[in-house]
């Protein structure tokens, strides 16, 4: 069991000088900057030619107290706290970080490759082995999958990322999936050895690492892969079998948890003996981030699930070192650049402490991380911006020290990526490696005072949450009590509020929309047709196999299903070679077991969805009614008087694909009233200045309402002292920078009959 936090102190006090954001190569940060380089960078061209610069003399030190005193004077009475940003992790980000912020952080004095592995799991970082370009290939049909895999491996991909379709991850063949929509959904239908032969034709499975996304149990899928490989000893990479991850994301499991753990133990024992380079356990916490959670929930969930797997496997007789060294952690990379760097560093720190508490050796404490760019912040509207988003996320992953990574194609959230989108996503890796040379740097964030502080604070907060989960009896019991779900939902609610008010923004969707954007073609996958084609293919497999030999092999699987022994994998591989399908092997390995557990699943979603719904509603209306409804701008006075608010108002309603009727301004209220009525618009926005509003708004509003009672009147701005008076005059809404844009746009759409 995990010892108490006070028994596992994170750090001991230590002091050392560290330079900010130093790139190190197997050295401590302060060892990596030559004094002459510092001097050269500080000199003018003339000084470099002969004069000597005395840095200490010419740049006298300034204390933090002196700096703060100067800042407070510049703020002119505003509180200093205005400069402090509070993150979703509950961390207060200061406006400046100094060397003194490293005091007490003992881990910064360790070398890369040394426990607790904050600075990376190897001494050479990416110098000897760069992060793996592990792009997901999600085509459903084996021959098409093979074509794309061969093309990708020849164009920069260095690891095969084999994502199975939803049916296979549930242990079902595509031709007999309980839900037709699972057939071919989201990945490869690897239903038999024949499919593996087609999918991996002309591919040496031992030539690169492989990630096999197997679902809750890795037995059946790994058996087919191993049968295809011939010699499983050449397989490297990991099997992404993660029952608690699948349970959190989907709410149910296709087998009992006890059975899933038996399979995990059997696969781990088999790999230990037959495939020493293949990791057999995954901890995938991407669903926590993609439900709106913060880095704290990410890390806490990861180490809590990891700890539960360590307990379950050691209870079944496996050693701590064997289990810990066969786990690969999977994270989604969010948009907060520095926070995500710190997340991976803090996760390694926490995990090293967990394994140490179980008695694991130093080498077993190293955390292997596979990451993918998040889906949470990607948009269907203006999806090209997704290319920019994944670039910064990929940089965070590399700087944070991930071992392998998938960069999402810009269109992966709404269709099967095409050749162009796959190439651009793959090239993000290649540019960061070949042009930016991040594979030549060890621990890029080492010594950055800001990142080091974030790492420390994240580690403590995540550890505290982890202890809460442990206190509830572990991750499964916590999920059953809805505890992690509630923690994530709490953060997601804060995000939703900030998204609605556009404090958090989605460029091209909730801000700066492009009304000329053409919607991308979305080809719907024919799940029913695919299911029929799979039935024909699997019928042929079953017809041509030795039925007696296959039945005997499956019986052997049934006999060893609950053993947790490596013999189960041997039997499963024999069954795959005899022609048994994935679904048949899974059914045999789970026969007689209890039903799978169910919990409230995490609310996996994308942050931009509410704004996308607004826009799509207007676009649908426009198609049916030969154009979008327009809003009249009652611009009062000369252009300099109204332009700023008119532009802001136009951009505001454009977010919902609504258009405005613009003009150069009106000199009199009567002119504005007449123009508004003549426009035929059902809503108008008054745009001018706060100083002129008292003389304009009441009269203008009353006259428009008298002539057209159904006109919605919106005022651009929020003059506090006149709000009630303007409401009495008939103003319906106020449009300003602090508006709840989601709520206001929905009200406007409802008034314009865009939505019911």
Secondary structure, DSSP 8 states (H G I E B T S, - for coil): ----GGGS-S---------TT--BSSS-GGGGS-HHHHHHHH--HHHHTT----HHHHS----HHHHHHHHHHHHTTS-GGGG-EE-TTS-EE-S---GGGGTT-GGGGS-TTSTT-TT-SSTTTTTTS--EE--EE--SSHHHHHHHHHHHHTTT--EEEEEB-HHHHTT--GGG-SSGGGTTSSSB---SHHHHHHHTTT--TTSSEEEEEEES--HHHHHHHHHHHS-GGG--EEEEE-HHHHHHHHSB-SS-HHHHHHHHHHHHHHHHHH-TTEE-EEEE-HHHHTTT--HHHHHHHHHHHHHHHHHHHHHTT--HHHHHTTEEEEEEE-S-HHHHHHHHHHHHHHHHHHHHHTT--TGGG--EEEEEE-STT--STTTTHHHHHHHHHHHHHHHHT-SEEE---TTTTTS---HHHHHHHHHHHHIIIIIS-GGG-B-TTTT-HHHHHHHHHHHHHHHHHHHHHHHTTSHHHHHHTTHHHHHHHHHHHHHHHHHHTTSS--BTTTBS--TT----------HHHHHHHHHHHHHHHHHHS-HHHHHHHHHHHHHHTTT-SHHHHHHHHHHHHTT--HHHHHHHHHTT-----B--------TTHHHHHHHHHHHHHHHHHTS--EEEEEEBSSHHHHHHHHHHHHHHHHTTT-EEE--S-BSSHHHHHHHHHHHT-SEEEEES-HHHHHHHHHHHHHHHHHH-TT-EEEEES--GGGHHHHHHHT--EEE-TTS-HHHHHHHHHHHTTS--
